[in-house]
Amino acid sequence: MAQTRRAFRIASHRSTRVNRILVVAIAAVMFAAPALAEDEQKAWKPKPPMPEKFDWVQLTSGEWLKGELIEMYDDKLEFDSDELDLLKLDWGDVQQLRTPRTMRVGFLRGVTAVGKLFIDGETIRVMGDEDQEFKRSELITIAAGAPKEINFWGGKVMIGFNVREGNTDIVETTFDARFVRRTVKNRINIDYISNYNRTFGEDVANNHRFTMGWNKFVSDRLYVSPVFFEWFKDPFQNISHRETLGAGVGYQLVDTAKSEWKVDGGPAYQRTKYDSVETGTSNPDNTPALVAGTTYDSDITKWLELFFEYRFQITDEEAGKYNHHMVTSFETDITKRLDFDVTFVWDRIEEPRENADFEIPEKDDFRLTVGVTWDW
């Protein structure tokens, strides 16, 4: 009996030791699990601070993608993954971005930077000739490759064409081209718009307007225009050609990834050559002028863009006293680069010049055009 009780005590003691060992082992596993998971997580991250070969993207879910960044534009990131092929990711879903390759990065107000790219949350680092840091809210575009002159240029070209034969014989064309060159401190705008209409063998419209301006930023919003120039021709307004040369200042009221709104103006000199005038009337006419205007460009939705421009010139009475040029257009995306365009144009001269036949042109010209636009 004594031996039985002694054997029971030994067995109970051994059982207690085993239970203690199990408790310690379980506790060790529980405390070690987070550390093991953290080590495992660190194992598949790209080597800090920057990768050596591939571009890496981390999503807000914590997932990492390895591959090649194509571009980021209009809040969409194009990324070519070895396993998942070409992906289009919402920019809001991207937490981190690391590239060993040189990138061209565009920010608000025309600011650009070139170098290796590291984005983490709301901070952007561009590591090139110097290490620059930006806010993510200022980012507009990302493109791969070193900068070339062509990379500073953007623009759009609209073409409208209408031909009718039979009871109505009409040939009508509209051409509108807008180009812009942007660097960190400078912006050059070049615009050309023309409209031609031939009905029943006679020209009923043939006008052309070419403008060019140089803006030099002195702050984030304020810029000076050392020179701007406009050339205009419309024989149906009795204008053989009109040149306006001036300088001024401007201010960027809105400058975001989706909208841009600016106002500018200044003094100018204008010279107008008329097709014909009354005998004894001066031709050409030379006058000082005050030129001002505003331009607004906004992405209303992901597929619809609004463009509005209004410019006016105040001159002496012989040169028309007052004239303006207004453009309103809506562009609907067909493809990434091709748009369907509807444009309304209103040109007005307050005091048109009477021609040699004592005919006074109409004050207002209205045009509604439909065409396709290619932009880049």
C-alpha positions in Angstrom: 0.0 0.0 0.0 2.8 2.3 0.9 4.6 1.5 -2.3 1.4 2.4 -4.2 1.1 5.8 -2.6 4.8 6.5 -3.3 4.4 5.5 -6.9 1.3 7.8 -7.2 3.2 10.8 -5.7 6.1 10.3 -8.1 3.7 10.1 -11.1 1.8 13.2 -9.9 5.1 15.1 -9.5 6.2 14.1 -13.0 2.8 15.1 -14.4 3.2 18.6 -12.8 6.6 19.0 -14.3 5.3 18.0 -17.7 2.4 20.5 -17.4 4.8 23.2 -16.5 7.0 22.5 -19.5 4.0 22.6 -21.8 2.9 25.9 -20.3 6.3 27.4 -20.8 6.5 26.0 -24.4 3.1 27.4 -25.3 4.0 30.8 -23.9 7.3 30.9 -25.8 5.5 30.1 -29.0 2.9 32.8 -28.4 5.5 35.5 -27.7 7.8 34.4 -30.5 5.0 34.2 -33.2 4.8 38.0 -33.7 8.5 38.3 -34.0 8.6 35.4 -36.5 5.8 36.9 -38.5 7.6 40.3 -38.5 10.8 38.6 -39.7 8.9 36.8 -42.4 7.3 40.0 -43.5 10.6 41.8 -43.7 12.0 39.0 -45.8 9.9 39.8 -48.9 10.2 43.6 -48.8 12.6 45.2 -51.3 16.0 46.0 -49.9 16.1 49.4 -48.2 16.4 52.2 -49.0 16.0 51.6 -52.8 15.8 48.4 -55.0 18.6 47.7 -57.4 16.7 46.2 -60.4 12.9 46.2 -60.3 10.3 48.9 -59.5 8.3 48.1 -56.4 4.8 49.2 -55.4 3.1 48.6 -52.0 -0.6 48.8 -51.9 -2.5 50.2 -48.9 -3.5 46.6 -48.1 0.2 45.8 -47.4 0.7 43.8 -50.6 3.9 44.4 -52.7 4.2 44.2 -56.5 7.4 43.8 -58.4 7.8 45.0 -62.0 8.1 48.1 -64.2 6.4 51.4 -63.7 5.0 52.7 -67.0 3.4 56.0 -66.0 1.1 57.7 -63.5 -1.4 60.1 -65.0 -4.9 61.3 -64.1 -4.7 59.4 -60.8 -4.1 56.1 -62.5 -0.8 54.1 -62.2 0.2 51.8 -65.0 2.4 49.1 -63.7 3.8 46.1 -65.7 4.0 43.0 -63.4 6.0 39.9 -64.4 3.2 37.7 -63.1 0.1 39.8 -63.4 0.9 41.6 -66.7 -0.1 45.3 -67.2 -2.1 46.7 -64.3 -3.9 50.0 -63.9 -4.1 50.9 -60.2 -6.0 53.7 -58.5 -3.4 56.1 -57.2 -5.2 56.3 -53.9 -4.5 52.5 -53.4 -0.7 53.0 -53.6 1.1 53.3 -50.2 4.7 53.1 -51.3 6.6 53.4 -54.6 10.3 52.7 -55.1 12.2 52.9 -58.5 15.9 52.2 -59.2 15.4 53.9 -62.6 15.3 57.6 -63.4 11.8 59.1 -63.4 10.4 62.5 -64.6 8.0 63.7 -62.0 5.6 66.6 -62.6 4.1 68.7 -59.8 1.8 71.7 -59.5 2.7 75.1 -61.0 4.9 73.5 -63.6 7.5 72.2 -61.2 9.4 69.1 -62.4 12.1 66.9 -60.9 14.2 64.1 -62.3 15.8 61.1 -60.4 15.1 57.9 -58.6 11.7 58.0 -56.9 10.8 57.0 -53.4 7.2 57.6 -52.2 6.0 56.6 -48.7 2.6 57.8 -47.6 2.4 61.6 -48.1 6.1 62.1 -48.7 7.8 62.1 -52.1 11.6 62.0 -52.5 13.3 62.5 -55.9 16.9 61.5 -55.8 18.8 63.0 -58.7 21.6 65.6 -58.8 20.1 66.7 -55.5 17.8 65.0 -53.0 14.4 66.9 -53.2 11.3 66.3 -51.1 7.7 67.1 -52.1 4.2 66.6 -50.8 2.1 63.9 -52.4 -0.8 66.3 -52.8 1.3 68.3 -55.3 2.0 65.4 -57.6 0.5 65.4 -61.1 2.4 62.9 -63.3 5.2 60.3 -63.3 7.0 59.1 -66.5 10.0 56.9 -66.9 13.2 58.0 -68.5 15.6 61.0 -68.5 14.1 64.3 -69.7 14.3 65.4 -73.4 13.1 68.5 -75.0 9.9 66.8 -76.2 9.0 66.0 -72.6 8.6 69.7 -71.7 5.8 70.0 -74.4 2.2 69.2 -74.2 -0.8 70.1 -76.3 -3.9 69.3 -78.3 -5.0 69.5 -81.9 -8.7 69.7 -82.9 -10.0 69.1 -86.5 -13.5 69.6 -87.6 -14.6 69.0 -91.2 -17.9 69.2 -93.0 -18.6 68.6 -96.7 -22.1 68.7 -98.3 -23.1 68.5 -102.0 -26.4 68.6 -103.7 -29.1 71.1 -102.8 -26.5 72.6 -100.4 -22.9 72.9 -101.5 -20.7 73.5 -98.4 -17.1 72.9 -97.5 -16.3 73.8 -94.0 -13.1 73.2 -91.9 -12.1 74.2 -88.4 -8.6 73.8 -87.0 -7.6 74.5 -83.4 -4.1 73.8 -82.1 -2.8 74.6 -78.6 0.7 73.9 -77.4 2.4 74.6 -74.1 6.1 74.2 -72.9 6.4 74.0 -69.1 9.5 74.0 -67.0 10.0 74.8 -63.3 9.9 78.6 -63.8 8.7 79.2 -67.3 5.6 78.5 -69.4 5.2 79.2 -73.2 1.8 79.0 -74.8 1.3 78.8 -78.6 -2.3 78.8 -79.9 -3.7 78.8 -83.4 -7.4 78.7 -84.4 -8.9 79.0 -87.9 -12.2 78.6 -89.6 -13.0 78.4 -93.3 -16.4 78.0 -94.9 -17.2 78.0 -98.7 -20.9 77.8 -99.6 -22.2 77.6 -103.2 -18.7 78.5 -104.5 -18.3 81.6 -102.4 -16.2 82.1 -99.2 -18.4 83.0 -96.3 -15.8 82.6 -93.5 -12.0 82.7 -93.5 -10.5 83.8 -90.2 -7.3 83.0 -88.4 -5.9 83.8 -85.0 -2.4 83.1 -83.7 -1.3 83.9 -80.2 2.0 83.3 -78.3 2.9 84.2 -74.7 5.7 83.7 -72.3 5.0 83.5 -68.6 7.9 83.6 -66.1 6.9 82.6 -62.5 8.3 84.8 -59.7 6.4 82.8 -57.0 4.1 79.8 -56.8 1.2 81.7 -58.3 2.4 85.1 -59.5 4.1 85.4 -63.0 5.2 88.1 -65.4 4.7 88.0 -69.1 7.8 89.7 -70.7 6.1 89.4 -74.1 2.9 88.3 -75.7 1.8 88.5 -79.3 -1.3 88.0 -81.3 -1.9 88.0 -85.1 -5.5 88.0 -86.4 -7.0 88.0 -89.9 -10.7 88.1 -91.0 -11.6 89.8 -94.3 -15.3 89.5 -93.4 -14.6 91.9 -90.6 -12.6 94.1 -93.0 -9.4 93.1 -91.3 -6.5 92.2 -93.6 -4.3 91.5 -90.6 -3.9 92.9 -87.0 -0.9 92.5 -84.8 -0.9 93.1 -81.0 2.4 93.1 -79.0 2.5 93.7 -75.3 3.7 92.6 -71.8 1.9 92.1 -68.5 1.5 90.2 -65.3 -0.7 87.2 -64.3 -1.9 85.2 -61.3 -2.7 81.5 -61.0 -5.9 81.4 -59.1 -6.3 77.6 -59.1 -3.6 75.1 -59.9 -4.5 71.5 -59.0 -4.2 68.1 -60.6 -7.7 68.5 -62.1 -8.3 72.3 -62.6 -6.3 75.3 -63.7 -7.5 78.9 -63.6 -5.4 82.0 -64.4 -6.0 85.7 -65.1 -3.5 88.1 -66.7 -3.3 91.4 -68.5 -1.2 94.4 -69.4 -0.5 97.2 -71.9 0.1 96.6 -75.6 0.6 98.2 -79.0 -1.7 97.3 -81.8 -1.5 97.8 -85.6 -4.5 97.0 -87.8 -4.4 96.9 -91.7 -7.9 97.0 -93.2 -8.9 95.4 -96.5 -10.4 98.7 -97.6 -11.3 102.1 -96.1 -13.0 105.3 -97.1 -10.9 107.7 -99.1 -8.8 109.9 -96.8 -9.0 107.5 -93.8 -5.8 106.2 -92.3 -4.8 102.7 -93.1 -3.2 101.0 -91.2 -4.3 102.2 -87.8 -1.9 102.3 -84.8 -3.1 102.5 -81.3 -2.1 101.7 -77.7 -4.3 98.9 -76.1 -5.1 97.3 -72.8 -5.2 93.5 -73.0 -6.6 91.2 -70.3 -8.2 87.8 -70.0 -8.8 84.6 -68.2 -8.4 80.9 -68.9 -10.1 78.0 -67.1 -9.4 74.3 -67.7 -11.0 71.6 -65.6 -11.7 67.8 -65.6 -15.4 67.8 -64.7 -15.4 64.0 -64.6 -12.9 61.3 -65.6 -14.2 61.5 -69.2 -15.4 65.1 -69.6 -13.2 68.2 -69.7 -14.2 71.9 -69.8 -12.1 74.6 -71.4 -13.0 78.3 -71.2 -11.1 81.3 -72.5 -12.1 84.9 -72.6 -9.8 87.7 -73.8 -10.5 91.4 -74.5 -8.7 94.4 -75.9 -9.5 98.0 -75.3 -8.3 100.4 -78.1 -9.2 103.7 -79.6 -12.4 104.1 -81.6 -10.7 104.0 -85.0 -9.4 100.5 -84.2 -12.8 99.2 -83.0 -12.9 100.6 -79.4 -13.3 97.2 -77.9 -13.0 93.6 -79.1 -13.1 90.2 -77.4 -12.5 86.5 -78.2 -14.4 83.8 -76.2 -14.0 80.1 -76.5 -16.0 77.4 -74.6 -15.4 73.7 -75.4 -16.4 70.4 -73.9 -14.2 67.4 -74.6 -15.4 63.8 -74.1 -12.9 61.0 -74.0 -13.0 58.5 -76.8 -9.6 56.9 -76.0 -6.7 57.9 -73.8 -5.5 60.4 -76.4 -8.5 61.0 -78.6 -11.5 63.1 -77.6 -14.8 64.2 -79.1 -14.9 68.0 -79.1 -17.8 70.5 -79.1 -16.7 74.2 -79.2 -18.5 77.5 -79.2 -16.6 80.7 -80.3 -17.8 84.3 -80.0 -15.8 87.1 -81.6 -17.0 90.7 -81.2 -15.7 94.1 -82.4 -17.6 97.0 -80.8 -17.1 99.5 -83.6 -16.3 97.6 -86.9 -14.4 99.7 -89.5 -16.5 100.8 -92.5 -15.0 99.6 -95.9 -14.6 101.5 -99.1 -18.2 100.6 -100.2 -19.6 102.1 -97.0 -20.5 98.7 -95.7 -20.2 98.1 -92.0 -19.4 94.5 -90.9 -21.5 92.8 -88.2 -20.2 93.3 -84.7 -20.6 89.6 -83.6 -19.4 86.3 -85.1 -20.7 83.1 -83.6 -19.4 79.6 -84.4 -20.3 76.2 -83.2 -17.9 73.4 -84.3 -17.8 69.7 -83.7 -14.6 67.7 -84.2 -12.1 65.3 -82.8 -9.1 66.3 -80.6 -5.8 64.5 -80.1 -3.9 65.5 -77.0 -0.7 64.5 -75.3 
